[in-house]
Amino acid sequence: MDYPMRSDLKVGGQFPDFELPDQSGEKRKLSSLLRGFPGVLIFGRGYFCPKDRRQLSNYVEHLQSEFRVNYCHLISVSVDDQLNTNETREALGADWPFLMDSDRRLLHELEMTDTTDTAHGEIYIPYTFILDRDRSIHKIYNGWWFLGRPTPEEIRMDLRDVMSRRPDWVYGGGA
């Protein structure tokens, strides 16, 4: 399926190892956030979007505590500034990194610009990427329509599929 984004961002491709500031202002690279484990990379429209808030609150409620013990990572990205990023993160009770692309450099680099919202300017098309430990793209969800965003159960199944490819998936390392 074709999505409006840079052509190399497709299943089987490798997501670029970008660097953005997190909610505290510290610059973070995607590879250092994944730390050699799979992850869910969520691009959001911003603090103002009720669909984003619903999606992320579902993840807080149903996935956040599991991610602490299953060696996988959640990472959010938006064009929000630090104040809105922190207010959103705190209101949700989220504990994963929220990265800020306030200057929209990455947005344009990835060619994931949603131009349908004239009130908020250029924002991300709300994509969610399921990434393997080497940043290879396992699955892409286009969440412009809310039903296109992955449910917690879909994320569990996608990550189970990614993790089951590891040689140490079966206890003892053998089949």
C-alpha positions as CSV (number, residue, x, y, z in Angstrom):
1,M,0.0,0.0,0.0
2,D,1.3,3.4,-0.9
3,Y,1.3,6.2,1.7
4,P,2.0,9.9,1.3
5,M,5.5,9.9,2.7
6,R,9.1,9.5,1.6
7,S,9.3,6.5,-0.8
8,D,11.9,4.5,1.3
9,L,9.6,4.5,4.3
10,K,8.0,1.1,3.6
11,V,7.7,-2.3,5.2
12,G,11.1,-4.0,5.0
13,G,12.9,-0.6,4.8
14,Q,14.9,0.9,7.6
15,F,13.7,4.0,9.5
16,P,16.2,6.8,9.5
17,D,18.1,7.3,12.8
18,F,16.9,10.8,13.4
19,E,17.6,12.9,16.5
20,L,15.1,15.3,18.2
21,P,14.8,16.8,21.6
22,D,12.5,15.0,24.1
23,Q,10.1,16.6,26.5
24,S,12.9,17.7,28.8
25,G,14.8,19.3,25.8
26,E,17.5,16.5,25.7
27,K,18.5,15.5,22.2
28,R,17.6,11.8,21.6
29,K,18.5,9.5,18.7
30,L,15.9,6.8,17.7
31,S,18.5,4.1,17.9
32,S,19.4,5.0,21.5
33,L,15.7,5.0,22.5
34,L,15.1,1.6,21.0
35,R,18.3,0.3,22.6
36,G,18.4,-2.8,20.4
37,F,14.7,-3.8,21.0
38,P,11.5,-3.4,19.0
39,G,9.4,-0.3,19.3
40,V,6.3,1.6,18.3
41,L,7.0,5.0,16.7
42,I,3.9,7.2,16.8
43,F,3.7,10.4,14.8
44,G,0.9,12.6,16.1
45,R,-0.9,15.7,14.8
46,G,-0.5,17.5,18.2
47,Y,-1.9,18.4,21.5
48,F,-5.1,19.8,20.0
49,C,-6.1,16.5,18.3
50,P,-8.8,14.5,20.2
51,K,-7.9,11.4,18.1
52,D,-4.2,11.6,19.2
53,R,-5.3,12.0,22.8
54,R,-7.6,9.0,22.6
55,Q,-4.9,6.9,20.9
56,L,-2.3,7.7,23.4
57,S,-4.6,7.3,26.4
58,N,-5.5,3.8,25.1
59,Y,-1.7,3.1,25.1
60,V,-1.3,4.5,28.6
61,E,-4.1,2.3,29.9
62,H,-3.4,-0.9,28.0
63,L,0.3,-1.0,27.1
64,Q,2.4,1.3,29.2
65,S,2.8,-1.1,32.1
66,E,3.4,-4.0,29.8
67,F,6.2,-2.1,27.9
68,R,8.1,-1.9,31.1
69,V,8.5,-5.7,31.2
70,N,8.4,-6.8,27.6
71,Y,11.6,-5.1,26.3
72,C,9.8,-2.9,23.7
73,H,9.5,0.8,23.5
74,L,6.9,3.5,22.8
75,I,8.1,6.7,21.3
76,S,5.9,9.7,20.3
77,V,6.8,12.5,17.9
78,S,4.8,15.7,17.1
79,V,5.5,19.3,16.1
80,D,4.4,20.6,19.5
81,D,6.6,22.9,21.5
82,Q,8.0,21.9,24.9
83,L,5.1,23.4,27.0
84,N,2.4,21.6,25.0
85,T,4.4,18.4,24.8
86,N,4.8,18.3,28.6
87,E,1.2,19.3,29.3
88,T,0.0,16.5,27.0
89,R,2.3,13.9,28.4
90,E,1.4,14.8,32.0
91,A,-2.3,14.9,31.3
92,L,-2.1,11.4,29.8
93,G,0.1,10.1,32.6
94,A,2.5,8.8,29.9
95,D,6.0,7.8,30.8
96,W,7.6,7.2,27.4
97,P,9.6,9.7,25.4
98,F,7.7,12.5,23.6
99,L,10.0,13.9,20.9
100,M,9.5,17.5,19.6
101,D,9.9,18.5,16.0
102,S,8.9,22.1,16.5
103,D,10.9,23.4,13.6
104,R,9.2,20.8,11.4
105,R,12.6,19.7,9.9
106,L,11.9,16.0,10.3
107,L,8.3,16.4,9.1
108,H,9.6,17.8,5.8
109,E,12.5,15.3,5.6
110,L,10.1,12.4,5.9
111,E,7.5,14.0,3.6
112,M,4.7,13.1,6.0
113,T,3.0,16.5,6.0
114,D,-0.7,16.8,6.6
115,T,-1.9,20.0,5.0
116,T,-5.7,19.5,5.6
117,D,-5.7,21.5,8.9
118,T,-5.5,25.2,8.1
119,A,-5.8,26.2,11.8
120,H,-2.6,24.4,13.0
121,G,-0.3,24.6,10.0
122,E,1.8,21.8,8.7
123,I,1.5,18.8,11.0
124,Y,2.3,15.1,10.8
125,I,0.0,12.6,9.1
126,P,-0.7,10.4,12.1
127,Y,1.4,7.3,11.2
128,T,2.4,4.6,13.6
129,F,5.4,2.4,12.7
130,I,6.2,-0.9,14.3
131,L,10.0,-1.2,14.2
132,D,12.3,-4.1,14.8
133,R,15.4,-3.6,16.9
134,D,17.5,-2.5,13.9
135,R,14.8,0.1,13.0
136,S,13.5,-2.0,10.1
137,I,9.9,-1.3,9.5
138,H,7.7,-4.2,10.2
139,K,4.3,-2.5,9.8
140,I,2.8,0.9,9.1
141,Y,-0.5,2.2,10.2
142,N,-2.0,5.4,8.6
143,G,-4.2,6.9,11.3
144,W,-5.6,9.9,9.4
145,W,-9.0,8.2,10.0
146,F,-9.0,7.1,13.7
147,L,-9.9,3.5,12.7
148,G,-6.5,3.3,10.9
149,R,-4.6,3.7,14.1
150,P,-3.5,0.5,15.8
151,T,-5.3,-0.8,18.8
152,P,-3.3,-2.1,21.8
153,E,-4.1,-5.6,20.7
154,E,-2.8,-5.1,17.2
155,I,0.4,-3.6,18.6
156,R,0.8,-6.7,20.9
157,M,0.3,-9.0,17.9
158,D,2.8,-7.0,15.8
159,L,5.4,-7.0,18.5
160,R,4.9,-10.7,19.2
161,D,5.5,-11.4,15.5
162,V,8.7,-9.2,15.6
163,M,10.0,-10.8,18.8
164,S,9.3,-14.3,17.7
165,R,11.9,-13.9,15.0
166,R,14.7,-13.6,17.6
167,P,16.9,-16.7,18.0
168,D,16.3,-16.6,21.8
169,W,12.5,-16.4,21.5
170,V,12.3,-20.1,22.5
171,Y,13.8,-20.7,25.9
172,G,17.2,-22.2,25.5
173,G,17.7,-20.7,22.0
174,G,16.6,-23.7,20.0
175,A,13.4,-24.9,18.4
